[in-house]
Amino acid sequence: MPDKTVPVLTIDGPSGSGKGTISRAVADALGWHLLDSGALYRAVGFAAGMEGLDLSDAEAVTRCAQTTKISFRDPKDGSETRVIVNGMDATGEIRTETCGAAASAIAAIPSVRAALFDKQRSFRKTPGLVADGRDMGTVIFPDAGTKVFLTASAEERAKRRYKQLKEKGLGVTLAALLREIQARDVRDAGRAVAPLKPADDATVIDSTGMSIEAVVAAVLQLAR
Ligand code: DC
Protein backbone atom coordinates (compact mmCIF):
# COMPACT_ATOMS: atom_id res chain seq x y z
CA MET A 1 0.00 0.00 0.00
CA PRO A 2 1.44 3.43 -0.92
CA ASP A 3 1.98 5.61 2.13
CA LYS A 4 -0.68 8.35 2.15
CA THR A 5 1.49 10.52 4.40
CA VAL A 6 4.13 10.91 1.66
CA PRO A 7 3.68 14.31 -0.02
CA VAL A 8 2.78 14.41 -3.72
CA LEU A 9 2.98 17.29 -6.17
CA THR A 10 1.06 16.65 -9.38
CA ILE A 11 1.83 18.34 -12.69
CA ASP A 12 -0.80 17.64 -15.33
CA GLY A 13 -1.28 19.15 -18.74
CA PRO A 14 -1.18 18.57 -22.50
CA SER A 15 1.88 17.30 -24.34
CA GLY A 16 4.45 19.96 -25.10
CA SER A 17 3.43 22.11 -22.14
CA GLY A 18 6.92 21.55 -20.74
CA LYS A 19 5.69 19.12 -18.07
CA GLY A 20 8.58 16.70 -18.50
CA THR A 21 11.31 19.30 -18.12
CA ILE A 22 9.53 21.17 -15.32
CA SER A 23 8.68 17.99 -13.38
CA ARG A 24 12.27 16.77 -13.54
CA ALA A 25 13.64 20.14 -12.38
CA VAL A 26 11.10 20.42 -9.55
CA ALA A 27 11.78 16.83 -8.39
CA ASP A 28 15.53 17.55 -8.40
CA ALA A 29 15.07 20.81 -6.47
CA LEU A 30 12.94 19.09 -3.82
CA GLY A 31 14.99 15.87 -3.80
CA TRP A 32 11.79 13.90 -4.52
CA HIS A 33 11.06 10.91 -6.74
CA LEU A 34 9.59 11.44 -10.20
CA LEU A 35 6.79 9.57 -11.95
CA ASP A 36 6.65 10.10 -15.72
CA SER A 37 3.25 8.48 -16.25
CA GLY A 38 3.23 9.29 -19.96
CA ALA A 39 6.28 7.04 -20.32
CA LEU A 40 4.21 4.14 -18.94
CA TYR A 41 1.51 4.66 -21.60
CA ARG A 42 4.19 5.08 -24.25
CA ALA A 43 5.90 1.88 -23.05
CA VAL A 44 2.65 -0.07 -23.37
CA GLY A 45 2.11 1.45 -26.83
CA PHE A 46 5.61 0.37 -27.76
CA ALA A 47 5.13 -3.17 -26.40
CA ALA A 48 1.80 -3.50 -28.24
CA GLY A 49 3.55 -2.44 -31.44
CA MET A 50 6.33 -4.99 -30.88
CA GLU A 51 3.69 -7.69 -30.46
CA GLY A 52 1.93 -6.50 -33.61
CA LEU A 53 -1.34 -5.92 -31.74
CA ASP A 54 -4.30 -4.12 -33.25
CA LEU A 55 -4.53 -1.02 -31.01
CA SER A 56 -8.31 -1.06 -31.18
CA ASP A 57 -8.39 -4.59 -29.74
CA ALA A 58 -9.08 -3.52 -26.13
CA GLU A 59 -8.75 -7.02 -24.71
CA ALA A 60 -5.35 -7.72 -26.28
CA VAL A 61 -3.98 -4.27 -25.42
CA THR A 62 -5.21 -4.58 -21.82
CA ARG A 63 -3.44 -7.92 -21.47
CA CYS A 64 -0.35 -6.24 -22.85
CA ALA A 65 -0.65 -3.42 -20.25
CA GLN A 66 -1.03 -5.99 -17.48
CA THR A 67 1.97 -8.08 -18.49
CA THR A 68 4.48 -5.56 -19.87
CA LYS A 69 7.40 -5.07 -17.48
CA ILE A 70 8.39 -1.41 -17.30
CA SER A 71 11.21 0.01 -15.22
CA PHE A 72 13.14 3.27 -15.04
CA ARG A 73 16.88 3.51 -14.53
CA ASP A 74 18.77 6.68 -13.72
CA PRO A 75 22.31 6.50 -15.13
CA LYS A 76 25.00 7.43 -12.58
CA ASP A 77 26.31 10.19 -14.87
CA GLY A 78 23.02 12.08 -14.50
CA SER A 79 22.01 11.63 -18.15
CA GLU A 80 18.47 10.91 -19.35
CA THR A 81 16.44 8.30 -17.40
CA ARG A 82 16.42 5.00 -19.29
CA VAL A 83 13.07 3.32 -19.83
CA ILE A 84 13.32 -0.47 -19.92
CA VAL A 85 10.41 -2.33 -21.52
CA ASN A 86 10.38 -6.12 -21.19
CA GLY A 87 14.15 -6.06 -20.66
CA MET A 88 14.83 -3.85 -23.67
CA ASP A 89 16.05 -0.25 -23.50
CA ALA A 90 13.28 1.61 -25.35
CA THR A 91 14.20 5.16 -24.19
CA GLY A 92 14.53 6.50 -27.74
CA GLU A 93 11.71 4.51 -29.31
CA ILE A 94 9.02 5.56 -26.84
CA ARG A 95 9.63 9.26 -27.62
CA THR A 96 8.77 8.97 -31.31
CA GLU A 97 5.53 10.46 -32.64
CA THR A 98 4.41 6.94 -33.60
CA CYS A 99 4.70 5.79 -30.00
CA GLY A 100 3.05 9.00 -28.76
CA ALA A 101 0.06 8.39 -31.04
CA ALA A 102 -0.12 4.73 -29.94
CA ALA A 103 0.04 5.83 -26.28
CA SER A 104 -2.78 8.32 -26.81
CA ALA A 105 -4.93 5.65 -28.51
CA ILE A 106 -4.48 2.98 -25.85
CA ALA A 107 -4.83 5.55 -23.03
CA ALA A 108 -8.48 5.95 -24.06
CA ILE A 109 -9.19 2.32 -23.06
CA PRO A 110 -10.50 2.24 -19.43
CA SER A 111 -9.09 -1.23 -18.67
CA VAL A 112 -5.63 -0.12 -19.84
CA ARG A 113 -5.78 2.81 -17.41
CA ALA A 114 -6.93 0.45 -14.66
CA ALA A 115 -4.01 -1.89 -15.40
CA LEU A 116 -1.56 0.98 -14.77
CA PHE A 117 -3.32 2.34 -11.67
CA ASP A 118 -1.42 0.48 -8.92
CA LYS A 119 1.89 0.77 -10.71
CA GLN A 120 1.56 4.57 -10.75
CA ARG A 121 0.57 4.74 -7.09
CA SER A 122 3.57 2.59 -6.11
CA PHE A 123 5.87 5.50 -7.00
CA ARG A 124 4.68 7.33 -3.87
CA LYS A 125 7.71 6.92 -1.62
CA THR A 126 9.52 9.07 0.93
CA PRO A 127 10.57 11.83 0.92
CA GLY A 128 8.00 12.76 -1.75
CA LEU A 129 6.82 12.39 -5.33
CA VAL A 130 6.44 14.69 -8.30
CA ALA A 131 3.89 13.04 -10.61
CA ASP A 132 3.77 14.14 -14.25
CA GLY A 133 0.79 13.23 -16.44
CA ARG A 134 -2.78 13.96 -17.45
CA ASP A 135 -4.82 12.63 -14.51
CA MET A 136 -2.34 12.71 -11.65
CA GLY A 137 -4.31 15.28 -9.64
CA THR A 138 -7.77 14.10 -10.70
CA VAL A 139 -7.57 10.29 -10.58
CA ILE A 140 -4.26 8.81 -9.38
CA PHE A 141 -3.37 11.14 -6.49
CA PRO A 142 -6.57 13.10 -5.72
CA ASP A 143 -5.22 13.81 -2.21
CA ALA A 144 -1.98 15.44 -3.49
CA GLY A 145 -0.98 18.49 -1.46
CA THR A 146 -0.04 20.59 -4.50
CA LYS A 147 -1.64 20.33 -7.93
CA VAL A 148 -0.47 22.18 -10.99
CA PHE A 149 -2.07 22.22 -14.43
CA LEU A 150 0.56 23.35 -16.88
CA THR A 151 -0.48 24.55 -20.29
CA ALA A 152 0.74 26.60 -23.27
CA SER A 153 -0.76 27.55 -26.62
CA ALA A 154 -0.82 24.77 -29.25
CA GLU A 155 1.49 26.87 -31.46
CA GLU A 156 4.03 27.27 -28.67
CA ARG A 157 3.89 23.55 -27.85
CA ALA A 158 4.37 22.61 -31.51
CA LYS A 159 7.39 24.94 -31.72
CA ARG A 160 8.98 23.41 -28.60
CA ARG A 161 8.43 19.88 -29.86
CA TYR A 162 9.79 20.83 -33.28
CA LYS A 163 12.98 22.13 -31.67
CA GLN A 164 13.37 18.97 -29.55
CA LEU A 165 12.90 16.63 -32.51
CA LYS A 166 15.21 18.70 -34.72
CA GLU A 167 17.93 18.48 -32.07
CA LYS A 168 17.54 14.71 -32.18
CA GLY A 169 17.92 14.86 -35.96
CA LEU A 170 14.39 13.65 -36.66
CA GLY A 171 12.75 15.01 -39.81
CA VAL A 172 9.41 16.69 -39.07
CA THR A 173 7.56 19.82 -40.16
CA LEU A 174 6.10 22.42 -37.80
CA ALA A 175 2.73 22.33 -39.56
CA ALA A 176 2.45 18.54 -39.22
CA LEU A 177 3.39 18.71 -35.53
CA LEU A 178 0.80 21.41 -34.88
CA ARG A 179 -1.88 19.28 -36.55
CA GLU A 180 -0.85 16.23 -34.48
CA ILE A 181 -0.84 18.20 -31.23
CA GLN A 182 -4.28 19.66 -31.93
CA ALA A 183 -5.68 16.23 -32.83
CA ARG A 184 -4.19 14.70 -29.69
CA ASP A 185 -5.57 17.53 -27.51
CA VAL A 186 -9.06 16.83 -28.82
CA ARG A 187 -8.66 13.08 -28.23
CA ASP A 188 -7.16 13.44 -24.74
CA ALA A 189 -9.72 16.02 -23.58
CA GLY A 190 -12.71 14.32 -25.16
CA ARG A 191 -12.25 10.73 -24.01
CA ALA A 192 -14.82 9.33 -21.60
CA VAL A 193 -12.32 8.06 -19.05
CA ALA A 194 -9.93 10.42 -17.21
CA PRO A 195 -10.21 13.24 -19.77
CA LEU A 196 -7.50 15.90 -19.68
CA LYS A 197 -8.81 18.66 -17.44
CA PRO A 198 -7.47 20.55 -14.42
CA ALA A 199 -8.46 19.23 -10.99
CA ASP A 200 -10.84 21.62 -9.22
CA ASP A 201 -8.09 22.40 -6.72
CA ALA A 202 -5.26 22.73 -9.29
CA THR A 203 -3.40 25.97 -10.00
CA VAL A 204 -3.30 26.59 -13.76
CA ILE A 205 0.01 27.93 -15.09
CA ASP A 206 0.11 29.05 -18.73
CA SER A 207 3.79 28.77 -19.68
CA THR A 208 3.45 30.48 -23.09
CA GLY A 209 6.32 32.97 -23.25
CA MET A 210 7.69 31.94 -19.82
CA SER A 211 11.22 30.62 -19.30
CA ILE A 212 11.76 27.16 -17.79
CA GLU A 213 13.34 28.79 -14.73
CA ALA A 214 10.31 31.04 -14.19
CA VAL A 215 7.89 28.09 -14.38
CA VAL A 216 10.01 25.99 -12.01
CA ALA A 217 10.13 28.89 -9.54
CA ALA A 218 6.35 29.32 -9.75
CA VAL A 219 5.76 25.60 -9.07
CA LEU A 220 8.24 25.51 -6.17
CA GLN A 221 6.52 28.56 -4.70
CA LEU A 222 3.24 26.64 -4.67
CA ALA A 223 4.90 23.59 -3.10
CA ARG A 224 6.44 25.57 -0.24
O1 DC B 1 2.92 12.97 -21.64
P1 DC B 1 3.17 12.09 -22.86
O2 DC B 1 3.11 12.84 -24.16
O3 DC B 1 4.40 11.28 -22.72
O4 DC B 1 1.93 11.06 -22.88
C1 DC B 1 1.71 10.17 -23.94
C2 DC B 1 0.23 9.83 -24.04
O5 DC B 1 -0.18 9.08 -22.90
C3 DC B 1 -0.71 11.03 -24.14
O6 DC B 1 -1.21 11.17 -25.44
C4 DC B 1 -1.85 10.73 -23.22
C5 DC B 1 -1.44 9.52 -22.44
N1 DC B 1 -1.37 9.76 -20.99
C6 DC B 1 -2.52 9.61 -20.26
O7 DC B 1 -3.57 9.35 -20.84
N2 DC B 1 -2.49 9.73 -18.91
C7 DC B 1 -1.34 10.05 -18.28
N3 DC B 1 -1.34 10.18 -16.96
C8 DC B 1 -0.15 10.25 -19.03
C9 DC B 1 -0.20 10.10 -20.39
py3Dmol code that shows the C-alpha trace and the ligand (Angstrom):
import py3Dmol

protein = """\
ATOM      1  CA  MET A   1       0.000   0.000   0.000  1.00  0.00           C
ATOM      2  CA  PRO A   2       1.439   3.426  -0.920  1.00  0.00           C
ATOM      3  CA  ASP A   3       1.978   5.612   2.130  1.00  0.00           C
ATOM      4  CA  LYS A   4      -0.678   8.346   2.153  1.00  0.00           C
ATOM      5  CA  THR A   5       1.488  10.524   4.403  1.00  0.00           C
ATOM      6  CA  VAL A   6       4.135  10.907   1.664  1.00  0.00           C
ATOM      7  CA  PRO A   7       3.684  14.313  -0.023  1.00  0.00           C
ATOM      8  CA  VAL A   8       2.779  14.409  -3.720  1.00  0.00           C
ATOM      9  CA  LEU A   9       2.984  17.295  -6.166  1.00  0.00           C
ATOM     10  CA  THR A  10       1.062  16.646  -9.376  1.00  0.00           C
ATOM     11  CA  ILE A  11       1.829  18.335 -12.689  1.00  0.00           C
ATOM     12  CA  ASP A  12      -0.798  17.636 -15.332  1.00  0.00           C
ATOM     13  CA  GLY A  13      -1.277  19.153 -18.740  1.00  0.00           C
ATOM     14  CA  PRO A  14      -1.181  18.574 -22.498  1.00  0.00           C
ATOM     15  CA  SER A  15       1.883  17.299 -24.340  1.00  0.00           C
ATOM     16  CA  GLY A  16       4.447  19.956 -25.099  1.00  0.00           C
ATOM     17  CA  SER A  17       3.429  22.113 -22.144  1.00  0.00           C
ATOM     18  CA  GLY A  18       6.920  21.546 -20.740  1.00  0.00           C
ATOM     19  CA  LYS A  19       5.686  19.124 -18.067  1.00  0.00           C
ATOM     20  CA  GLY A  20       8.579  16.700 -18.496  1.00  0.00           C
ATOM     21  CA  THR A  21      11.314  19.302 -18.118  1.00  0.00           C
ATOM     22  CA  ILE A  22       9.530  21.165 -15.321  1.00  0.00           C
ATOM     23  CA  SER A  23       8.681  17.986 -13.383  1.00  0.00           C
ATOM     24  CA  ARG A  24      12.271  16.767 -13.539  1.00  0.00           C
ATOM     25  CA  ALA A  25      13.642  20.144 -12.384  1.00  0.00           C
ATOM     26  CA  VAL A  26      11.098  20.419  -9.549  1.00  0.00           C
ATOM     27  CA  ALA A  27      11.784  16.830  -8.392  1.00  0.00           C
ATOM     28  CA  ASP A  28      15.534  17.546  -8.397  1.00  0.00           C
ATOM     29  CA  ALA A  29      15.069  20.811  -6.473  1.00  0.00           C
ATOM     30  CA  LEU A  30      12.943  19.094  -3.818  1.00  0.00           C
ATOM     31  CA  GLY A  31      14.994  15.868  -3.804  1.00  0.00           C
ATOM     32  CA  TRP A  32      11.791  13.901  -4.522  1.00  0.00           C
ATOM     33  CA  HIS A  33      11.058  10.910  -6.743  1.00  0.00           C
ATOM     34  CA  LEU A  34       9.586  11.441 -10.198  1.00  0.00           C
ATOM     35  CA  LEU A  35       6.790   9.565 -11.946  1.00  0.00           C
ATOM     36  CA  ASP A  36       6.650  10.097 -15.716  1.00  0.00           C
ATOM     37  CA  SER A  37       3.250   8.476 -16.245  1.00  0.00           C
ATOM     38  CA  GLY A  38       3.227   9.291 -19.964  1.00  0.00           C
ATOM     39  CA  ALA A  39       6.281   7.042 -20.317  1.00  0.00           C
ATOM     40  CA  LEU A  40       4.209   4.145 -18.942  1.00  0.00           C
ATOM     41  CA  TYR A  41       1.508   4.664 -21.599  1.00  0.00           C
ATOM     42  CA  ARG A  42       4.188   5.078 -24.249  1.00  0.00           C
ATOM     43  CA  ALA A  43       5.901   1.876 -23.052  1.00  0.00           C
ATOM     44  CA  VAL A  44       2.655  -0.071 -23.371  1.00  0.00           C
ATOM     45  CA  GLY A  45       2.105   1.453 -26.830  1.00  0.00           C
ATOM     46  CA  PHE A  46       5.608   0.371 -27.759  1.00  0.00           C
ATOM     47  CA  ALA A  47       5.134  -3.174 -26.396  1.00  0.00           C
ATOM     48  CA  ALA A  48       1.805  -3.499 -28.236  1.00  0.00           C
ATOM     49  CA  GLY A  49       3.551  -2.444 -31.443  1.00  0.00           C
ATOM     50  CA  MET A  50       6.328  -4.985 -30.883  1.00  0.00           C
ATOM     51  CA  GLU A  51       3.690  -7.689 -30.455  1.00  0.00           C
ATOM     52  CA  GLY A  52       1.925  -6.504 -33.605  1.00  0.00           C
ATOM     53  CA  LEU A  53      -1.336  -5.922 -31.735  1.00  0.00           C
ATOM     54  CA  ASP A  54      -4.297  -4.115 -33.253  1.00  0.00           C
ATOM     55  CA  LEU A  55      -4.530  -1.015 -31.010  1.00  0.00           C
ATOM     56  CA  SER A  56      -8.314  -1.060 -31.183  1.00  0.00           C
ATOM     57  CA  ASP A  57      -8.389  -4.592 -29.736  1.00  0.00           C
ATOM     58  CA  ALA A  58      -9.083  -3.520 -26.134  1.00  0.00           C
ATOM     59  CA  GLU A  59      -8.747  -7.025 -24.709  1.00  0.00           C
ATOM     60  CA  ALA A  60      -5.353  -7.722 -26.278  1.00  0.00           C
ATOM     61  CA  VAL A  61      -3.983  -4.266 -25.419  1.00  0.00           C
ATOM     62  CA  THR A  62      -5.207  -4.583 -21.822  1.00  0.00           C
ATOM     63  CA  ARG A  63      -3.444  -7.925 -21.470  1.00  0.00           C
ATOM     64  CA  CYS A  64      -0.351  -6.236 -22.854  1.00  0.00           C
ATOM     65  CA  ALA A  65      -0.653  -3.423 -20.250  1.00  0.00           C
ATOM     66  CA  GLN A  66      -1.032  -5.993 -17.479  1.00  0.00           C
ATOM     67  CA  THR A  67       1.973  -8.077 -18.489  1.00  0.00           C
ATOM     68  CA  THR A  68       4.483  -5.557 -19.874  1.00  0.00           C
ATOM     69  CA  LYS A  69       7.396  -5.072 -17.482  1.00  0.00           C
ATOM     70  CA  ILE A  70       8.389  -1.411 -17.301  1.00  0.00           C
ATOM     71  CA  SER A  71      11.208   0.009 -15.224  1.00  0.00           C
ATOM     72  CA  PHE A  72      13.136   3.270 -15.039  1.00  0.00           C
ATOM     73  CA  ARG A  73      16.878   3.508 -14.528  1.00  0.00           C
ATOM     74  CA  ASP A  74      18.774   6.678 -13.725  1.00  0.00           C
ATOM     75  CA  PRO A  75      22.314   6.502 -15.133  1.00  0.00           C
ATOM     76  CA  LYS A  76      25.005   7.431 -12.584  1.00  0.00           C
ATOM     77  CA  ASP A  77      26.312  10.186 -14.867  1.00  0.00           C
ATOM     78  CA  GLY A  78      23.023  12.083 -14.498  1.00  0.00           C
ATOM     79  CA  SER A  79      22.014  11.632 -18.151  1.00  0.00           C
ATOM     80  CA  GLU A  80      18.469  10.910 -19.349  1.00  0.00           C
ATOM     81  CA  THR A  81      16.440   8.302 -17.402  1.00  0.00           C
ATOM     82  CA  ARG A  82      16.422   5.000 -19.294  1.00  0.00           C
ATOM     83  CA  VAL A  83      13.066   3.317 -19.833  1.00  0.00           C
ATOM     84  CA  ILE A  84      13.322  -0.474 -19.922  1.00  0.00           C
ATOM     85  CA  VAL A  85      10.411  -2.327 -21.522  1.00  0.00           C
ATOM     86  CA  ASN A  86      10.385  -6.120 -21.191  1.00  0.00           C
ATOM     87  CA  GLY A  87      14.145  -6.063 -20.657  1.00  0.00           C
ATOM     88  CA  MET A  88      14.825  -3.847 -23.669  1.00  0.00           C
ATOM     89  CA  ASP A  89      16.055  -0.246 -23.500  1.00  0.00           C
ATOM     90  CA  ALA A  90      13.283   1.614 -25.350  1.00  0.00           C
ATOM     91  CA  THR A  91      14.199   5.160 -24.185  1.00  0.00           C
ATOM     92  CA  GLY A  92      14.527   6.500 -27.737  1.00  0.00           C
ATOM     93  CA  GLU A  93      11.708   4.513 -29.312  1.00  0.00           C
ATOM     94  CA  ILE A  94       9.022   5.562 -26.839  1.00  0.00           C
ATOM     95  CA  ARG A  95       9.625   9.261 -27.616  1.00  0.00           C
ATOM     96  CA  THR A  96       8.773   8.973 -31.311  1.00  0.00           C
ATOM     97  CA  GLU A  97       5.527  10.457 -32.637  1.00  0.00           C
ATOM     98  CA  THR A  98       4.407   6.938 -33.595  1.00  0.00           C
ATOM     99  CA  CYS A  99       4.702   5.792 -30.001  1.00  0.00           C
ATOM    100  CA  GLY A 100       3.049   9.001 -28.764  1.00  0.00           C
ATOM    101  CA  ALA A 101       0.065   8.393 -31.036  1.00  0.00           C
ATOM    102  CA  ALA A 102      -0.115   4.733 -29.942  1.00  0.00           C
ATOM    103  CA  ALA A 103       0.037   5.832 -26.279  1.00  0.00           C
ATOM    104  CA  SER A 104      -2.779   8.321 -26.809  1.00  0.00           C
ATOM    105  CA  ALA A 105      -4.934   5.654 -28.507  1.00  0.00           C
ATOM    106  CA  ILE A 106      -4.482   2.976 -25.846  1.00  0.00           C
ATOM    107  CA  ALA A 107      -4.834   5.546 -23.026  1.00  0.00           C
ATOM    108  CA  ALA A 108      -8.479   5.947 -24.058  1.00  0.00           C
ATOM    109  CA  ILE A 109      -9.190   2.316 -23.064  1.00  0.00           C
ATOM    110  CA  PRO A 110     -10.500   2.243 -19.434  1.00  0.00           C
ATOM    111  CA  SER A 111      -9.086  -1.232 -18.668  1.00  0.00           C
ATOM    112  CA  VAL A 112      -5.630  -0.122 -19.841  1.00  0.00           C
ATOM    113  CA  ARG A 113      -5.782   2.813 -17.414  1.00  0.00           C
ATOM    114  CA  ALA A 114      -6.933   0.447 -14.664  1.00  0.00           C
ATOM    115  CA  ALA A 115      -4.008  -1.893 -15.400  1.00  0.00           C
ATOM    116  CA  LEU A 116      -1.564   0.979 -14.774  1.00  0.00           C
ATOM    117  CA  PHE A 117      -3.319   2.344 -11.674  1.00  0.00           C
ATOM    118  CA  ASP A 118      -1.422   0.482  -8.919  1.00  0.00           C
ATOM    119  CA  LYS A 119       1.885   0.773 -10.712  1.00  0.00           C
ATOM    120  CA  GLN A 120       1.563   4.567 -10.753  1.00  0.00           C
ATOM    121  CA  ARG A 121       0.565   4.741  -7.095  1.00  0.00           C
ATOM    122  CA  SER A 122       3.566   2.591  -6.110  1.00  0.00           C
ATOM    123  CA  PHE A 123       5.871   5.495  -6.999  1.00  0.00           C
ATOM    124  CA  ARG A 124       4.678   7.332  -3.875  1.00  0.00           C
ATOM    125  CA  LYS A 125       7.707   6.917  -1.618  1.00  0.00           C
ATOM    126  CA  THR A 126       9.525   9.068   0.934  1.00  0.00           C
ATOM    127  CA  PRO A 127      10.568  11.830   0.920  1.00  0.00           C
ATOM    128  CA  GLY A 128       8.004  12.756  -1.750  1.00  0.00           C
ATOM    129  CA  LEU A 129       6.822  12.391  -5.332  1.00  0.00           C
ATOM    130  CA  VAL A 130       6.438  14.689  -8.301  1.00  0.00           C
ATOM    131  CA  ALA A 131       3.887  13.035 -10.612  1.00  0.00           C
ATOM    132  CA  ASP A 132       3.768  14.138 -14.252  1.00  0.00           C
ATOM    133  CA  GLY A 133       0.790  13.231 -16.443  1.00  0.00           C
ATOM    134  CA  ARG A 134      -2.777  13.958 -17.448  1.00  0.00           C
ATOM    135  CA  ASP A 135      -4.820  12.627 -14.513  1.00  0.00           C
ATOM    136  CA  MET A 136      -2.337  12.713 -11.650  1.00  0.00           C
ATOM    137  CA  GLY A 137      -4.306  15.281  -9.638  1.00  0.00           C
ATOM    138  CA  THR A 138      -7.769  14.103 -10.699  1.00  0.00           C
ATOM    139  CA  VAL A 139      -7.567  10.289 -10.583  1.00  0.00           C
ATOM    140  CA  ILE A 140      -4.263   8.806  -9.384  1.00  0.00           C
ATOM    141  CA  PHE A 141      -3.368  11.142  -6.490  1.00  0.00           C
ATOM    142  CA  PRO A 142      -6.567  13.097  -5.722  1.00  0.00           C
ATOM    143  CA  ASP A 143      -5.216  13.810  -2.213  1.00  0.00           C
ATOM    144  CA  ALA A 144      -1.980  15.437  -3.492  1.00  0.00           C
ATOM    145  CA  GLY A 145      -0.983  18.491  -1.459  1.00  0.00           C
ATOM    146  CA  THR A 146      -0.042  20.588  -4.496  1.00  0.00           C
ATOM    147  CA  LYS A 147      -1.637  20.331  -7.927  1.00  0.00           C
ATOM    148  CA  VAL A 148      -0.467  22.183 -10.987  1.00  0.00           C
ATOM    149  CA  PHE A 149      -2.069  22.219 -14.431  1.00  0.00           C
ATOM    150  CA  LEU A 150       0.562  23.351 -16.881  1.00  0.00           C
ATOM    151  CA  THR A 151      -0.476  24.549 -20.292  1.00  0.00           C
ATOM    152  CA  ALA A 152       0.743  26.600 -23.265  1.00  0.00           C
ATOM    153  CA  SER A 153      -0.764  27.553 -26.617  1.00  0.00           C
ATOM    154  CA  ALA A 154      -0.823  24.770 -29.248  1.00  0.00           C
ATOM    155  CA  GLU A 155       1.492  26.867 -31.461  1.00  0.00           C
ATOM    156  CA  GLU A 156       4.034  27.270 -28.667  1.00  0.00           C
ATOM    157  CA  ARG A 157       3.890  23.545 -27.854  1.00  0.00           C
ATOM    158  CA  ALA A 158       4.373  22.615 -31.506  1.00  0.00           C
ATOM    159  CA  LYS A 159       7.390  24.941 -31.719  1.00  0.00           C
ATOM    160  CA  ARG A 160       8.978  23.406 -28.598  1.00  0.00           C
ATOM    161  CA  ARG A 161       8.426  19.877 -29.858  1.00  0.00           C
ATOM    162  CA  TYR A 162       9.794  20.831 -33.281  1.00  0.00           C
ATOM    163  CA  LYS A 163      12.982  22.127 -31.668  1.00  0.00           C
ATOM    164  CA  GLN A 164      13.368  18.970 -29.551  1.00  0.00           C
ATOM    165  CA  LEU A 165      12.904  16.625 -32.512  1.00  0.00           C
ATOM    166  CA  LYS A 166      15.208  18.705 -34.720  1.00  0.00           C
ATOM    167  CA  GLU A 167      17.930  18.481 -32.073  1.00  0.00           C
ATOM    168  CA  LYS A 168      17.541  14.709 -32.184  1.00  0.00           C
ATOM    169  CA  GLY A 169      17.919  14.860 -35.956  1.00  0.00           C
ATOM    170  CA  LEU A 170      14.389  13.648 -36.659  1.00  0.00           C
ATOM    171  CA  GLY A 171      12.751  15.009 -39.808  1.00  0.00           C
ATOM    172  CA  VAL A 172       9.410  16.693 -39.071  1.00  0.00           C
ATOM    173  CA  THR A 173       7.560  19.820 -40.156  1.00  0.00           C
ATOM    174  CA  LEU A 174       6.101  22.415 -37.805  1.00  0.00           C
ATOM    175  CA  ALA A 175       2.730  22.327 -39.564  1.00  0.00           C
ATOM    176  CA  ALA A 176       2.449  18.536 -39.218  1.00  0.00           C
ATOM    177  CA  LEU A 177       3.386  18.711 -35.534  1.00  0.00           C
ATOM    178  CA  LEU A 178       0.799  21.412 -34.879  1.00  0.00           C
ATOM    179  CA  ARG A 179      -1.876  19.277 -36.548  1.00  0.00           C
ATOM    180  CA  GLU A 180      -0.846  16.232 -34.480  1.00  0.00           C
ATOM    181  CA  ILE A 181      -0.841  18.204 -31.233  1.00  0.00           C
ATOM    182  CA  GLN A 182      -4.276  19.664 -31.926  1.00  0.00           C
ATOM    183  CA  ALA A 183      -5.682  16.231 -32.829  1.00  0.00           C
ATOM    184  CA  ARG A 184      -4.190  14.701 -29.686  1.00  0.00           C
ATOM    185  CA  ASP A 185      -5.574  17.525 -27.510  1.00  0.00           C
ATOM    186  CA  VAL A 186      -9.064  16.826 -28.823  1.00  0.00           C
ATOM    187  CA  ARG A 187      -8.660  13.076 -28.231  1.00  0.00           C
ATOM    188  CA  ASP A 188      -7.163  13.444 -24.736  1.00  0.00           C
ATOM    189  CA  ALA A 189      -9.719  16.022 -23.582  1.00  0.00           C
ATOM    190  CA  GLY A 190     -12.714  14.316 -25.160  1.00  0.00           C
ATOM    191  CA  ARG A 191     -12.253  10.726 -24.008  1.00  0.00           C
ATOM    192  CA  ALA A 192     -14.820   9.331 -21.604  1.00  0.00           C
ATOM    193  CA  VAL A 193     -12.316   8.059 -19.051  1.00  0.00           C
ATOM    194  CA  ALA A 194      -9.930  10.420 -17.211  1.00  0.00           C
ATOM    195  CA  PRO A 195     -10.212  13.243 -19.770  1.00  0.00           C
ATOM    196  CA  LEU A 196      -7.500  15.897 -19.681  1.00  0.00           C
ATOM    197  CA  LYS A 197      -8.806  18.660 -17.436  1.00  0.00           C
ATOM    198  CA  PRO A 198      -7.470  20.550 -14.423  1.00  0.00           C
ATOM    199  CA  ALA A 199      -8.457  19.228 -10.994  1.00  0.00           C
ATOM    200  CA  ASP A 200     -10.842  21.619  -9.219  1.00  0.00           C
ATOM    201  CA  ASP A 201      -8.092  22.401  -6.720  1.00  0.00           C
ATOM    202  CA  ALA A 202      -5.259  22.733  -9.286  1.00  0.00           C
ATOM    203  CA  THR A 203      -3.401  25.966 -10.004  1.00  0.00           C
ATOM    204  CA  VAL A 204      -3.301  26.595 -13.763  1.00  0.00           C
ATOM    205  CA  ILE A 205       0.007  27.933 -15.087  1.00  0.00           C
ATOM    206  CA  ASP A 206       0.115  29.053 -18.731  1.00  0.00           C
ATOM    207  CA  SER A 207       3.790  28.772 -19.677  1.00  0.00           C
ATOM    208  CA  THR A 208       3.452  30.483 -23.092  1.00  0.00           C
ATOM    209  CA  GLY A 209       6.322  32.967 -23.248  1.00  0.00           C
ATOM    210  CA  MET A 210       7.685  31.938 -19.818  1.00  0.00           C
ATOM    211  CA  SER A 211      11.222  30.619 -19.300  1.00  0.00           C
ATOM    212  CA  ILE A 212      11.761  27.156 -17.793  1.00  0.00           C
ATOM    213  CA  GLU A 213      13.341  28.794 -14.728  1.00  0.00           C
ATOM    214  CA  ALA A 214      10.311  31.036 -14.190  1.00  0.00           C
ATOM    215  CA  VAL A 215       7.887  28.095 -14.385  1.00  0.00           C
ATOM    216  CA  VAL A 216      10.013  25.985 -12.011  1.00  0.00           C
ATOM    217  CA  ALA A 217      10.133  28.887  -9.541  1.00  0.00           C
ATOM    218  CA  ALA A 218       6.351  29.317  -9.746  1.00  0.00           C
ATOM    219  CA  VAL A 219       5.759  25.601  -9.075  1.00  0.00           C
ATOM    220  CA  LEU A 220       8.235  25.515  -6.173  1.00  0.00           C
ATOM    221  CA  GLN A 221       6.519  28.563  -4.701  1.00  0.00           C
ATOM    222  CA  LEU A 222       3.242  26.642  -4.670  1.00  0.00           C
ATOM    223  CA  ALA A 223       4.897  23.593  -3.102  1.00  0.00           C
ATOM    224  CA  ARG A 224       6.442  25.575  -0.238  1.00  0.00           C
TER     225      ARG A 224
END
"""
ligand_1 = """\
20
DC
O 2.924 12.967 -21.644
P 3.168 12.091 -22.863
O 3.114 12.844 -24.158
O 4.402 11.279 -22.722
O 1.929 11.064 -22.876
C 1.712 10.171 -23.938
C 0.233 9.827 -24.042
O -0.182 9.078 -22.898
C -0.706 11.027 -24.140
O -1.210 11.167 -25.437
C -1.847 10.734 -23.221
C -1.441 9.523 -22.437
N -1.372 9.761 -20.993
C -2.520 9.610 -20.261
O -3.574 9.346 -20.837
N -2.486 9.734 -18.912
C -1.344 10.051 -18.281
N -1.341 10.179 -16.965
C -0.151 10.246 -19.029
C -0.202 10.099 -20.386
"""
view = py3Dmol.view(width=600, height=400)
view.addModel(protein, "pdb")
view.setStyle({"model": 0}, {"cartoon": {"style": "trace"}})
view.addModel(ligand_1, "xyz")
view.setStyle({"model": 1}, {"stick": {}})
view.zoomTo()
view.show()
